[in-house]
Amino acid sequence: MISRTLASLISAFSFVAASANAQPLRPVSDTTTTASGLRYLFLKHGSGAAPAAGDVMVMHGIGHFASGKEFWNTRTTNEPFEYVVGVSGVIRGFGEGMLLMHEGDRVIFIMKPELAYGANGITGIPANSTLVFDYEILAVHSLSITRMMREGVMNIDSTIAAARALPNLKDYYVSEELMLDDATKFSWGAPGNKEKILQFGISLLPNSSKLKLALAKLKRAPALAVASSIPSRNPRCTRDLSVSIGVADCYATIRASEIAQLHAVGNRRRFARLYPAHPGESVRNRNLFES
């Protein structure tokens, strides 16, 4: 049995979660409690594959406190998240719950504090919070680029070459977030791997602005380290910076550092208007930083 508060929340949850579907979702199963204390009930049964270790699960998620207050919702931005089974770091209740799922399932999990964020909590979630999650599994991918990268981490060059040669490469799941994560993880102890993985990611996702920006920032990191000491509202070239990268592109590098910082909040073009390109700036840099 579940408490009246949680029962009411689940009932309301089924209506809110289906707001985009015209018809409310009703539970299609009884509430089950596992040996660990994880409670769950299904809103929909899918007919797809069950996840195995190393698979990539793509899903929507909504998180509520037991009071009913929402603290997280991927549906509001229509940005599903990914979980690599047995690899991604997750809370205990989530890891256990995902092994109960199939592609197409939609389920509500009720996690006591010991299965969530415990006595410490995290930013935005107080200590000892019981949490209620609604997850819908959109896809389960057994073939993925991140699995290839992980299994071939000892030799990234040969792994990327083997991937490029695959006749069914288009069948392998790839995403910006996983490529960025792989580029960071698999460059530990081998910094050159980061650029190689980012370049490979761009070849697979040629329209990815995130991967292109990450690669551009990586390539100009030494110059940006110098430029970062220059006041942001008065970008000027210094003698040392001019000597290190050349007078013609000095101004461009400073502007690029500012544009990169503002890019995430949508002010990149505004900054470009406030600080127009210097006449001596190369066309190459101008295209790179303002495209």
Stockholm file with secondary structure:
# STOCKHOLM 1.0

chainA/1-291         MISRTLASLISAFSFVAASANAQPLRPVSDTTTTASGLRYLFLKHGSGAAPAAGDVMVMHGIGHFASGKEFWNTRTTNEPFEYVVGVSGVIRGFGEGMLLMHEGDRVIFIMKPELAYGANGITGIPANSTLVFDYEILAVHSLSITRMMREGVMNIDSTIAAARALPNLKDYYVSEELMLDDATKFSWGAPGNKEKILQFGISLLPNSSKLKLALAKLKRAPALAVASSIPSRNPRCTRDLSVSIGVADCYATIRASEIAQLHAVGNRRRFARLYPAHPGESVRNRNLFES
#=GR chainA/1-291 SS CCCHHHHHHHHHHHHHTTTTSSSCCCCCSCCEECTTSCEEEEEECCCSCCCCTTCEEEEEEEEEETTSCEEEESTTTTCCEEEETTTSCCCHHHHHHHTTCCTTCEEEEEECGGGTTTTTCBTTBCTTCCEEEEEEEEEEESSBHHHHHHHTGGGHHHHHHHHHTCTTGGGSBCCHHHHHHHHHHTTTTCTHHHHHHHHHHHHHCTTCHHHHHHHHHHHTHHHHHHHTTSCTTSCCCCHHHHHHHCHHHHHHHHHHHHHHHHHTTTCHHHHHHHSCCCTTSCHHHHHHHHC
#=GC SS_cons         CCCHHHHHHHHHHHHHTTTTSSSCCCCCSCCEECTTSCEEEEEECCCSCCCCTTCEEEEEEEEEETTSCEEEESTTTTCCEEEETTTSCCCHHHHHHHTTCCTTCEEEEEECGGGTTTTTCBTTBCTTCCEEEEEEEEEEESSBHHHHHHHTGGGHHHHHHHHHTCTTGGGSBCCHHHHHHHHHHTTTTCTHHHHHHHHHHHHHCTTCHHHHHHHHHHHTHHHHHHHTTSCTTSCCCCHHHHHHHCHHHHHHHHHHHHHHHHHTTTCHHHHHHHSCCCTTSCHHHHHHHHC
//
